[in-house]
Amino acid sequence: MRIQVVRTGGFAGIERRAEVDTSGLPDEAEWKALAQLALRGGPPGAPADGVRDGFSYRITVDGRTALCQDPSLSQAQRELISRVLKEGA
């Protein structure tokens, strides 16, 4: 499974990209479960708009894409974004 995160916005407006290929990783099942949760969206009733100077994210998992913004991220989205930006190249 390929997971790509693109982060835009913030105070400086700098784009950051990272990608992880989970195929063959020992924790591949964990990645898959987290990605499926992240694609479902943010918490119910959360505002769709972000905040001034906040980050916007595009999460793409094997061709399926979710768009989300701070502060309206689900816990799964926050965790997946953090892991991909940390481990991806």
C-alpha positions, 0 to 999 in steps of 0.5 A: 500500500502506498500512502502519500501526505501533502501538507500545505499552508501554515505561516510560511506556506511551505509545502511538504510531501512524504510517501510510505510504501507499506508493502513488506513492512512488519507493521503493514496491517497496522498501517492499513487499519490506520489508513482506512480510518484516516480516509473516513474523515474528521470528527462529526460536527467538526467545522470544514474550514481550517484556521488562519495559518493552519495546515491543510492536508491531502492524504492519498492511499492507493488512489483514494484521497481525503482532504482535511485541515487543522484543527478538524482532523480525526485522531487517525488522520493526525496519527497517520499524517505524523507517521508518514511525514516522519518516516516517508521520504 
